[in-house]
Every structure is written in structure tokens, then in C-alpha cells.
Amino acid sequence: MKLNYLGNSTLSVPEICLGTMTFGQQNTEAEAHAQLDYALERGVNFIDTAEMYPVPPKAETYTKCETIIGNWLAKQARDRVIVATKVAGFARGMDWLKPDATPTNIRAACEASLQRLRTDVIDLYQLHWPSRNTPLFGALEFNPVNERASASIAEQVETFAALVKQGKIRHYGLSNETPYGLMQWLRVADEQGAPRPVSVQNAYSLVNRAFEDGSAEISFREKIGLLAYSPLAFGTLSAKYADDANAVGRINIFGKNWSPRYSRALTEEAVAAYAKLARENGLTPAQLALAWMRRKPFLTSAIIGATSMAQLQENIDAFAISVNDDVAKKIDAIHQRLRNPAQ
């Protein structure tokens, strides 16, 4: 398993991270533990979760994922596993969450996550989404009308830095952040003489390459690594929905309106084009989508999730495959025609 440094830190993580947002909803605790055992056997010792998981978020399942992982983690040698979790940002109408990621709420959330995970330290603690007004989860443009009071980046940097100093967390990172936001966090951390964020967890896939437009240069020059979530675009890039409209999966279980960016007509057209290219080159659509990501110099780790062991095995195996220059050029040609339909 290829290892990459996590941003400017000395922590090495595998190029695959096990995503766990299905644990506690689509996957039982026993199934989750089986996935964790298998991933660890394959060298995937990097696990990503969140206080909000499983997803779609609900009051009755809030924090369940961390508890499931904590029960597994208690049986492991702690130094074998790299654990990442997240504190929620602005509540976005979810009244079971704290209203915003204020210093008090970040500290309380961290303590609660430590208890649920049954560990003394979190290796990577991330802000799940910004507190400030910014486009999120498929929103296509910034809208000043949505401005509101929120915790400041300066307050949050100071809080994460204090948690590092106290030994509660080793590093901190961001998620769903914009180029503007990345630069603000780095600027404020430097002004405070505080540790910098080491990573950013954003959506990145064949149908959403928005990270390349601005954030990729920041990632390279400022050494802030990308943890790419939804590399299979909620399973659409496996082409299972294109092949079978009734396929079992998140989009059919929870409905297309829950995450509409993966059900747009242009997304479906792009998925079909990439699936055709994959099969013409002896690959499954999922293998093409995941193997292509390995070419990207800004990728620190791709967060793969699965609801079955067969899916998990295929996804891990895909990282042993290389996409050649000819196929990469054909991918870019599709991208130019159908640019970021799931942004």
C-alpha cells in the first residue's frame, strides 16, 4: 500500500482511507467490524468517520457510527490505526446538532468523540463544513443573501491549536472548504503562530473535478493534502444505476432528491461515457474511476466506502491498477465535454 504524508505533517497515511458513513444505517455493527478487519488486513489502516454519521443524518442515528468504530478500536493495538473524525459546522437546520462550531462546541464535541471512539487521542480532527455562509453539497453559487453570524476562523484555529497542545488531537483538517477558505485558514494559523491544517476533505471524482480549479495549486504550494470523498459519486460511477434502474444503493434507498447532484441528467450522461470507456479498456467502471485518481499529485488519500465486502474488495483492488496516458487523455476529453456535472 502506497503511503503519503498527510500535508506538512510527519504522519504517513495509505492512499486509501476507509469511509464509514454507512455504519449504523446501511451496515450493522457486525458488518462494519468485518469491513474494518478486512481493510486493516489489506493495509488500509486509515479510517474516516464523523460525529454526524451515519448519513443521511438523523437524530436517532447521530453519533452511532463513532460508537461502532470505538467498539472495534478497543480491540485493536491503537498505534496500528489512524483515526480521523469530524465536528459538525453550522447546523444547517439539523436541530439535534449544536448550532455552530464555536470554541465551546468544538471542545465539547471533541471530548464526546474521544469517549465514543474509546481512545485518548484523535489522529486527525476535521471541521466537517465551514461555519460561514458558503455553497455546500451541490450548491452551485455563493449567495450573499444567506450571510449570518457564525464562529470565526480565528476562534476555530485557536481552539484546534489548543486541542493539539493538550494532546487531544494530533492534527486538524478541513472539509468541504473553498479556495478562499483554505487560504484564510492558512493565513490565520500563521498569524497566530498556530499549527496549520494538514488536509482538506472535499468531494472529488470523474464527475466532480472542481478541486482542480484553484484548490489543487493551494494543495501543492501550501502542502495541504486532499482526502477525496465520494470518489465513486455515491456509487453512480460504478454504473450500477445506469445498468439497472432498480439497483440496490444509496440513491434508490434514500431517493434522488436527497443528493440531487448525482442524479442530474448531465451526471448520468457523463457516467455512461466513463463506463463505456472503462469497458472498452478491460476495466470495470469503478476500477477506472478509482485508478484514475492515483495519477493526481495532490491526492493524499481516497475515501472509499462500501456496503458489501465484494464492493470493498473491488475498490481496494482498483488501486493496484494503472490508467495509461491514452486512457487519461480520453477521460479528459469527456471532462471537457461534460465538465463537473456533479459539482
Legacy VTK file of the C-alpha trace (Angstrom):
# vtk DataFile Version 3.0
C-alpha trace
ASCII
DATASET POLYDATA
POINTS 343 float
0.000 0.000 0.000
1.454 3.336 -1.070
1.866 5.812 1.784
1.695 9.603 1.578
2.490 12.249 4.138
-0.610 13.968 5.486
0.010 17.537 4.354
3.051 19.079 6.024
2.929 16.619 8.933
5.176 13.625 9.573
2.160 11.291 9.661
2.053 8.819 6.767
-1.332 7.536 5.611
-2.232 4.967 2.936
-3.584 6.172 -0.384
-6.878 4.509 0.556
-8.959 5.576 3.551
-11.982 3.564 4.702
-15.075 5.748 4.797
-17.701 4.712 7.310
-20.824 6.816 6.765
-22.897 3.657 6.125
-22.091 2.164 9.546
-25.153 2.102 11.767
-27.680 2.565 8.975
-26.891 0.534 5.855
-24.379 -1.658 7.687
-24.851 -3.391 11.015
-22.151 -3.304 13.674
-21.073 -6.841 12.761
-20.810 -5.917 9.069
-18.909 -2.747 9.944
-16.410 -4.665 12.085
-15.910 -7.189 9.269
-15.118 -4.329 6.866
-12.696 -2.794 9.339
-10.948 -6.137 9.876
-10.625 -6.734 6.131
-9.383 -3.212 5.412
-6.738 -3.490 8.119
-5.579 -6.841 6.703
-5.132 -5.144 3.303
-3.062 -2.291 4.754
-5.889 0.248 4.908
-5.332 1.431 8.472
-6.768 4.930 7.908
-10.413 5.297 8.997
-12.634 8.344 8.492
-15.820 8.995 10.441
-17.778 11.923 11.927
-19.957 12.748 14.889
-22.844 13.218 12.434
-22.574 9.756 10.809
-24.288 7.677 9.538
-25.594 9.572 6.517
-28.270 10.608 5.641
-28.167 12.248 9.069
-30.986 11.672 11.536
-31.404 12.477 15.211
-31.887 8.803 16.086
-28.656 7.674 14.405
-26.464 10.686 15.262
-23.071 9.515 16.717
-23.863 5.817 16.119
-21.001 5.377 13.653
-18.334 6.584 16.093
-19.684 4.206 18.740
-19.458 1.249 16.355
-15.882 2.151 15.464
-14.991 2.681 19.113
-16.182 -0.819 19.987
-13.895 -2.197 17.273
-10.988 0.108 18.076
-10.963 -1.029 21.716
-9.905 -4.493 20.496
-7.019 -3.215 18.327
-3.473 -2.111 19.017
-4.150 1.637 18.932
-0.884 2.513 17.169
-1.879 0.333 14.189
-4.864 2.517 13.277
-5.095 6.142 12.125
-8.439 7.612 13.152
-9.988 10.703 11.578
-13.298 12.182 12.665
-15.181 15.455 12.255
-17.038 18.070 14.228
-20.130 19.481 12.539
-20.136 23.076 11.331
-23.198 25.349 11.205
-26.219 23.127 11.986
-27.974 23.705 8.622
-31.426 23.039 10.077
-30.456 19.831 11.907
-31.717 20.718 15.367
-30.023 17.728 17.013
-26.635 19.304 16.239
-25.071 22.167 18.156
-25.939 25.428 16.332
-22.368 26.171 15.210
-18.730 25.130 15.625
-17.912 27.662 18.319
-14.870 27.098 20.550
-17.071 25.728 23.353
-18.906 23.402 20.987
-15.719 22.163 19.291
-14.192 21.279 22.653
-17.352 19.504 23.809
-17.662 17.619 20.526
-14.037 16.512 20.692
-14.445 15.151 24.241
-17.602 13.287 23.201
-15.896 11.800 20.125
-12.940 10.645 22.235
-15.342 8.826 24.548
-17.338 7.211 21.739
-14.176 6.173 19.892
-12.727 4.834 23.162
-9.377 6.442 22.559
-7.163 9.045 24.219
-6.289 10.901 21.023
-7.782 11.589 17.591
-5.157 11.477 14.850
-6.984 13.908 12.550
-9.840 16.114 13.744
-11.689 17.918 10.954
-14.265 20.686 10.669
-16.977 18.917 8.661
-18.087 22.049 6.777
-17.493 25.787 7.203
-19.377 27.816 9.790
-19.626 30.801 7.465
-22.030 31.173 4.558
-20.621 29.263 1.596
-22.021 26.956 -1.138
-22.243 23.383 0.158
-23.096 19.876 -1.064
-24.034 20.644 -4.637
-24.969 24.318 -4.348
-23.574 25.986 -7.443
-23.030 29.586 -6.410
-22.288 31.820 -3.449
-25.314 33.823 -2.300
-24.672 36.903 -0.104
-28.344 36.877 0.937
-27.521 33.889 3.151
-24.989 35.804 5.265
-25.394 35.216 9.022
-23.444 35.330 12.241
-21.011 32.430 12.652
-17.941 31.344 14.567
-14.818 32.942 13.110
-11.883 31.109 11.571
-9.628 32.829 14.122
-11.625 31.351 17.017
-11.609 27.933 15.433
-7.874 27.927 14.673
-7.164 28.867 18.278
-9.398 26.047 19.515
-7.892 23.362 17.295
-4.397 24.546 18.248
-5.296 24.226 21.941
-6.578 20.681 21.376
-3.273 19.793 19.694
-1.323 21.280 22.604
-3.448 19.363 25.111
-2.783 16.083 23.288
-6.464 15.517 22.495
-5.768 15.567 18.738
-2.576 15.140 16.719
-3.548 17.207 13.691
-6.562 19.073 12.391
-8.030 19.442 8.940
-10.885 20.975 6.956
-13.705 19.592 4.850
-15.990 20.971 2.141
-13.798 24.058 2.028
-13.323 26.568 -0.797
-10.036 28.038 -2.121
-10.849 31.278 -0.294
-11.434 29.382 2.919
-8.232 27.353 2.607
-6.139 30.481 2.262
-7.898 32.175 5.175
-7.235 29.226 7.474
-3.559 29.151 6.487
-3.202 32.920 6.903
-4.843 32.962 10.329
-2.834 29.968 11.565
0.392 31.677 10.528
-0.648 34.957 12.181
-1.389 33.125 15.423
1.782 31.035 15.253
-0.548 28.028 15.435
-0.324 24.653 13.698
-1.698 24.748 10.172
-4.473 22.458 8.931
-2.822 19.462 7.250
-5.636 18.290 4.989
-8.881 19.143 3.275
-11.610 16.578 2.681
-13.592 17.571 -0.407
-15.665 15.753 -2.990
-13.521 14.683 -5.941
-14.339 12.262 -8.743
-14.598 11.905 -12.502
-17.883 13.841 -12.378
-16.684 16.492 -9.921
-13.186 17.816 -10.528
-13.851 21.278 -9.073
-10.891 20.821 -6.703
-8.592 21.262 -9.705
-9.826 24.847 -10.219
-7.887 26.706 -7.543
-7.577 24.289 -4.636
-5.088 21.975 -6.371
-2.484 24.744 -6.601
-3.032 25.611 -2.946
-2.645 21.939 -2.054
0.700 21.788 -3.869
2.188 25.091 -2.753
0.936 25.055 0.840
1.239 21.288 1.434
-2.362 20.665 2.427
-3.349 17.199 1.238
-6.648 16.229 -0.385
-8.699 13.482 1.209
-11.103 12.813 -1.649
-14.599 11.802 -0.630
-17.261 10.296 -2.907
-14.682 9.092 -5.478
-17.440 6.892 -6.936
-20.045 9.677 -6.714
-22.389 7.814 -4.370
-21.905 4.658 -6.410
-23.037 6.181 -9.700
-19.565 5.804 -11.233
-19.792 2.042 -10.723
-22.546 2.339 -13.393
-24.827 0.110 -11.310
-27.723 2.567 -11.611
-27.102 3.002 -15.335
-27.135 -0.777 -15.767
-30.147 -1.350 -13.505
-32.540 1.442 -12.534
-33.609 -0.633 -9.521
-30.084 -1.370 -8.264
-29.655 -1.512 -4.508
-27.787 1.565 -3.338
-27.964 4.889 -1.546
-29.686 6.806 -4.310
-32.530 4.306 -4.607
-32.803 3.707 -0.852
-32.917 7.351 0.175
-34.273 8.945 -3.001
-32.769 11.070 -5.754
-33.817 14.310 -4.074
-31.582 13.621 -1.093
-28.409 14.283 -3.110
-29.588 15.592 -6.492
-26.151 16.418 -7.933
-25.578 12.704 -8.563
-28.907 12.344 -10.375
-28.655 15.244 -12.820
-29.105 14.383 -16.485
-25.581 15.559 -17.322
-24.150 13.454 -14.485
-25.914 10.394 -15.887
-24.590 11.198 -19.377
-21.040 11.522 -18.043
-21.318 8.279 -16.070
-22.400 6.452 -19.223
-19.451 7.862 -21.165
-16.911 6.872 -18.494
-18.457 3.399 -18.145
-18.174 2.849 -21.898
-14.530 3.954 -21.862
-13.765 1.637 -18.939
-15.277 -1.408 -20.589
-13.528 -0.682 -23.880
-10.266 -0.900 -21.946
-10.990 -4.062 -19.980
-11.866 -2.314 -16.723
-14.991 -2.071 -14.645
-16.371 1.461 -14.347
-15.421 1.540 -10.656
-11.859 0.448 -11.426
-11.460 3.247 -13.966
-12.820 5.886 -11.578
-10.543 4.873 -8.708
-7.399 4.023 -10.685
-7.578 7.396 -12.478
-7.358 9.221 -9.153
-3.932 7.726 -8.441
-2.471 9.914 -11.198
-3.284 13.109 -9.309
-0.278 14.554 -7.425
-2.460 16.404 -4.920
-4.275 13.240 -3.790
-3.218 12.129 -0.317
-5.923 9.503 0.177
-9.188 8.490 -1.479
-12.007 7.728 0.934
-13.773 4.604 -0.244
-16.979 3.303 1.285
-18.838 0.072 0.674
-21.932 -1.713 1.897
-20.695 -5.178 0.934
-17.388 -6.995 1.233
-17.387 -7.579 -2.532
-17.561 -3.828 -3.149
-14.825 -3.177 -0.612
-12.534 -5.769 -2.186
-13.073 -4.380 -5.703
-12.423 -0.832 -4.517
-9.180 -1.708 -2.743
-8.020 -3.864 -5.657
-8.589 -0.945 -8.045
-5.598 0.853 -6.533
-3.279 -1.781 -7.967
-4.411 -0.771 -11.475
-2.838 1.974 -13.567
-4.582 4.172 -16.114
-2.293 4.829 -19.071
-1.767 8.162 -20.810
-4.059 7.280 -23.720
-6.993 6.460 -21.442
-6.269 9.551 -19.338
-6.492 11.729 -22.469
-9.839 10.170 -23.332
-11.042 10.855 -19.780
-10.026 14.497 -20.158
-11.891 14.707 -23.476
-15.088 13.540 -21.779
-14.434 16.009 -18.972
-14.126 18.915 -21.408
-17.470 17.964 -22.959
-19.268 17.261 -19.670
-17.453 19.404 -17.153
-18.146 18.795 -13.446
-21.837 17.855 -13.762
-21.931 16.738 -10.102
-20.154 19.759 -8.638
LINES 1 344
343 0 1 2 3 4 5 6 7 8 9 10 11 12 13 14 15 16 17 18 19 20 21 22 23 24 25 26 27 28 29 30 31 32 33 34 35 36 37 38 39 40 41 42 43 44 45 46 47 48 49 50 51 52 53 54 55 56 57 58 59 60 61 62 63 64 65 66 67 68 69 70 71 72 73 74 75 76 77 78 79 80 81 82 83 84 85 86 87 88 89 90 91 92 93 94 95 96 97 98 99 100 101 102 103 104 105 106 107 108 109 110 111 112 113 114 115 116 117 118 119 120 121 122 123 124 125 126 127 128 129 130 131 132 133 134 135 136 137 138 139 140 141 142 143 144 145 146 147 148 149 150 151 152 153 154 155 156 157 158 159 160 161 162 163 164 165 166 167 168 169 170 171 172 173 174 175 176 177 178 179 180 181 182 183 184 185 186 187 188 189 190 191 192 193 194 195 196 197 198 199 200 201 202 203 204 205 206 207 208 209 210 211 212 213 214 215 216 217 218 219 220 221 222 223 224 225 226 227 228 229 230 231 232 233 234 235 236 237 238 239 240 241 242 243 244 245 246 247 248 249 250 251 252 253 254 255 256 257 258 259 260 261 262 263 264 265 266 267 268 269 270 271 272 273 274 275 276 277 278 279 280 281 282 283 284 285 286 287 288 289 290 291 292 293 294 295 296 297 298 299 300 301 302 303 304 305 306 307 308 309 310 311 312 313 314 315 316 317 318 319 320 321 322 323 324 325 326 327 328 329 330 331 332 333 334 335 336 337 338 339 340 341 342
